[in-house]
């Protein structure tokens, strides 16, 4: 089970704030497991803190999707 799924309410808000302040500005985005979608032959999602679009490069390897930003 993903750690993100265990968080509720206040803890999720704190994690999002921490991500926007410390992870995202350094390029350490984390994908949202609940927003994964298969688009054609690719998988897309978004960062769970800043909500920027992400694309799967390879298994367990995600990056920001500059084409959709």
DRENROLO-307528 format. One record per atom (N, C-alpha, C): residue number from 1; residue in one letter; x, y negated, z negated. Coordinates in Angstrom, 2 decimals. Layout:
REM DRENROLO-307528
PT     n   res      east     north        up
PT   NUM     a         X         Y         Z
...
***
This chain:
REM DRENROLO-307528
PT     n   res      east     north        up
PT     1     x      0.84      1.17      0.00
PT     1     x      0.00      0.00      0.00
PT     1     x      0.89     -1.24      0.00
PT     2     x      0.54     -2.21      0.79
PT     2     x      1.30     -3.44      0.90
PT     2     x      1.09     -4.30     -0.34
PT     3     x      2.14     -4.94     -0.83
PT     3     x      2.07     -5.78     -2.02
PT     3     x      1.09     -6.93     -1.80
PT     4     x      0.97     -7.42     -0.56
PT     4     x      0.06     -8.52     -0.25
PT     4     x     -1.39     -8.14     -0.56
PT     5     x     -1.77     -6.90     -0.36
PT     5     x     -3.13     -6.46     -0.58
PT     5     x     -3.50     -6.43     -2.07
PT     6     x     -2.50     -6.35     -2.96
PT     6     x     -2.76     -6.28     -4.40
PT     6     x     -3.03     -7.65     -5.02
PT     7     x     -2.67     -8.71     -4.32
PT     7     x     -2.79    -10.04     -4.89
PT     7     x     -4.20    -10.58     -4.72
PT     8     x     -4.65    -11.28     -5.73
PT     8     x     -5.99    -11.87     -5.67
PT     8     x     -5.93    -13.29     -6.21
PT     9     x     -6.73    -14.15     -5.65
PT     9     x     -6.95    -15.48     -6.18
PT     9     x     -5.70    -16.30     -6.41
PT    10     x     -5.45    -16.62     -7.66
PT    10     x     -4.40    -17.54     -8.04
PT    10     x     -3.01    -17.06     -7.62
PT    11     x     -2.74    -15.76     -7.77
PT    11     x     -1.43    -15.24     -7.38
PT    11     x     -1.20    -15.37     -5.89
PT    12     x     -2.23    -15.19     -5.07
PT    12     x     -2.10    -15.35     -3.63
PT    12     x     -1.79    -16.80     -3.28
PT    13     x     -2.42    -17.75     -3.99
PT    13     x     -2.16    -19.17     -3.76
PT    13     x     -0.71    -19.51     -4.12
PT    14     x     -0.23    -19.00     -5.26
PT    14     x      1.15    -19.25     -5.65
PT    14     x      2.13    -18.67     -4.64
PT    15     x      1.87    -17.48     -4.14
PT    15     x      2.74    -16.86     -3.14
PT    15     x      2.76    -17.69     -1.86
PT    16     x      1.61    -18.20     -1.46
PT    16     x      1.54    -19.02     -0.27
PT    16     x      2.33    -20.32     -0.44
PT    17     x      2.18    -20.97     -1.59
PT    17     x      2.94    -22.19     -1.85
PT    17     x      4.43    -21.94     -1.88
PT    18     x      4.84    -20.87     -2.53
PT    18     x      6.26    -20.50     -2.58
PT    18     x      6.79    -20.28     -1.18
PT    19     x      6.01    -19.57     -0.36
PT    19     x      6.44    -19.31      1.00
PT    19     x      6.60    -20.58      1.81
PT    20     x      5.63    -21.49      1.71
PT    20     x      5.71    -22.75      2.46
PT    20     x      6.85    -23.64      2.00
PT    21     x      7.23    -23.52      0.72
PT    21     x      8.29    -24.39      0.19
PT    21     x      9.68    -23.80      0.39
PT    22     x      9.82    -22.47      0.28
PT    22     x     11.16    -21.88      0.26
PT    22     x     11.45    -20.90      1.39
PT    23     x     10.47    -20.07      1.78
PT    23     x     10.74    -19.07      2.82
PT    23     x     10.63    -19.64      4.23
PT    24     x      9.49    -20.24      4.54
PT    24     x      9.22    -20.70      5.90
PT    24     x     10.22    -21.75      6.41
PT    25     x     10.60    -22.75      5.62
PT    25     x     11.58    -23.72      6.13
PT    25     x     12.93    -23.10      6.47
PT    26     x     13.25    -21.97      5.86
PT    26     x     14.51    -21.27      6.16
PT    26     x     14.34    -20.23      7.26
PT    27     x     13.13    -20.12      7.82
PT    27     x     12.89    -19.17      8.90
PT    27     x     12.60    -17.77      8.42
PT    28     x     12.25    -17.59      7.17
PT    28     x     11.97    -16.27      6.59
PT    28     x     10.46    -16.04      6.49
PT    29     x      9.79    -16.03      7.61
PT    29     x      8.34    -15.86      7.64
PT    29     x      7.96    -14.42      7.36
PT    30     x      6.81    -14.22      6.71
PT    30     x      6.29    -12.87      6.44
PT    30     x      4.94    -12.75      7.12
PT    31     x      4.75    -11.69      7.85
PT    31     x      3.50    -11.52      8.60
PT    31     x      2.37    -11.08      7.69
PT    32     x      1.18    -11.47      8.07
PT    32     x     -0.02    -11.09      7.34
PT    32     x     -0.49     -9.74      7.87
PT    33     x     -0.59     -8.76      7.01
PT    33     x     -1.01     -7.43      7.45
PT    33     x     -2.49     -7.39      7.83
PT    34     x     -3.27     -8.30      7.28
PT    34     x     -4.70     -8.29      7.59
PT    34     x     -5.03     -9.00      8.91
PT    35     x     -4.07     -9.67      9.51
PT    35     x     -4.32    -10.38     10.76
PT    35     x     -3.61     -9.75     11.96
PT    36     x     -3.15     -8.52     11.85
PT    36     x     -2.50     -7.86     12.98
PT    36     x     -3.55     -7.51     14.02
PT    37     x     -3.26     -7.88     15.26
PT    37     x     -4.14     -7.58     16.39
PT    37     x     -3.31     -7.06     17.54
PT    38     x     -3.86     -6.13     18.27
PT    38     x     -3.20     -5.63     19.48
PT    38     x     -3.70     -6.47     20.65
PT    39     x     -2.79     -7.17     21.30
PT    39     x     -3.10     -8.03     22.43
PT    39     x     -2.38     -7.47     23.64
PT    40     x     -3.10     -6.76     24.48
PT    40     x     -2.46     -6.11     25.62
PT    40     x     -1.52     -5.03     25.13
PT    41     x     -0.24     -5.17     25.47
PT    41     x      0.75     -4.19     25.02
PT    41     x      1.59     -4.71     23.85
PT    42     x      1.17     -5.83     23.25
PT    42     x      1.88     -6.42     22.11
PT    42     x      1.00     -6.46     20.88
PT    43     x      1.66     -6.57     19.74
PT    43     x      0.94     -6.80     18.48
PT    43     x      1.22     -8.24     18.05
PT    44     x      0.18     -8.93     17.60
PT    44     x      0.32    -10.29     17.12
PT    44     x     -0.23    -10.37     15.71
PT    45     x      0.23    -11.38     14.98
PT    45     x     -0.25    -11.64     13.64
PT    45     x      0.02    -13.10     13.36
PT    46     x      0.07    -13.47     12.08
PT    46     x      0.46    -14.82     11.72
PT    46     x      1.20    -14.76     10.39
PT    47     x      1.95    -15.81     10.11
PT    47     x      2.68    -15.90      8.86
PT    47     x      1.67    -16.05      7.73
PT    48     x      1.86    -15.32      6.66
PT    48     x      0.87    -15.37      5.59
PT    48     x      0.99    -16.64      4.75
PT    49     x      2.04    -17.42      4.91
PT    49     x      2.18    -18.68      4.16
PT    49     x      1.80    -19.88      5.01
PT    50     x      2.44    -20.05      6.17
PT    50     x      2.21    -21.24      6.97
PT    50     x      1.24    -20.99      8.13
PT    51     x      0.84    -19.76      8.34
PT    51     x     -0.15    -19.37      9.34
PT    51     x      0.28    -19.60     10.79
PT    52     x      1.57    -19.71     11.05
PT    52     x      2.05    -19.84     12.42
PT    52     x      1.95    -18.47     13.10
PT    53     x      1.68    -18.46     14.41
PT    53     x      1.54    -17.18     15.11
PT    53     x      2.86    -16.41     15.17
PT    54     x      2.74    -15.08     15.05
PT    54     x      3.90    -14.20     15.10
PT    54     x      3.64    -13.09     16.09
PT    55     x      4.72    -12.52     16.61
PT    55     x      4.63    -11.41     17.55
PT    55     x      5.61    -10.32     17.11
PT    56     x      5.22     -9.07     17.34
PT    56     x      6.09     -7.96     16.96
PT    56     x      7.10     -7.71     18.06
PT    57     x      8.38     -7.76     17.72
PT    57     x      9.46     -7.51     18.67
PT    57     x      9.73     -6.03     18.78
PT    58     x      9.82     -5.37     17.65
PT    58     x      9.97     -3.93     17.57
PT    58     x      9.36     -3.49     16.24
PT    59     x      9.35     -2.20     16.00
PT    59     x      8.74     -1.71     14.78
PT    59     x      9.38     -2.37     13.56
PT    60     x      8.53     -2.98     12.71
PT    60     x      8.94     -3.68     11.49
PT    60     x      9.82     -4.90     11.74
PT    61     x      9.80     -5.43     12.95
PT    61     x     10.60     -6.60     13.30
PT    61     x      9.68     -7.64     13.94
PT    62     x      9.36     -8.67     13.19
PT    62     x      8.44     -9.71     13.63
PT    62     x      9.15    -11.03     13.73
PT    63     x      8.70    -11.89     14.66
PT    63     x      9.27    -13.23     14.85
PT    63     x      8.15    -14.20     15.17
PT    64     x      8.44    -15.49     14.99
PT    64     x      7.46    -16.49     15.36
PT    64     x      7.24    -16.43     16.88
PT    65     x      6.01    -16.62     17.27
PT    65     x      5.65    -16.61     18.69
PT    65     x      5.68    -18.04     19.20
PT    66     x      6.81    -18.45     19.78
PT    66     x      6.99    -19.82     20.25
PT    66     x      6.04    -20.17     21.38
PT    67     x      5.56    -19.19     22.11
PT    67     x      4.65    -19.46     23.23
PT    67     x      3.30    -19.96     22.73
PT    68     x      2.89    -19.57     21.53
PT    68     x      1.56    -19.93     21.02
PT    68     x      1.61    -21.02     19.97
PT    69     x      2.79    -21.44     19.55
PT    69     x      2.92    -22.43     18.46
PT    69     x      2.54    -23.83     18.88
***
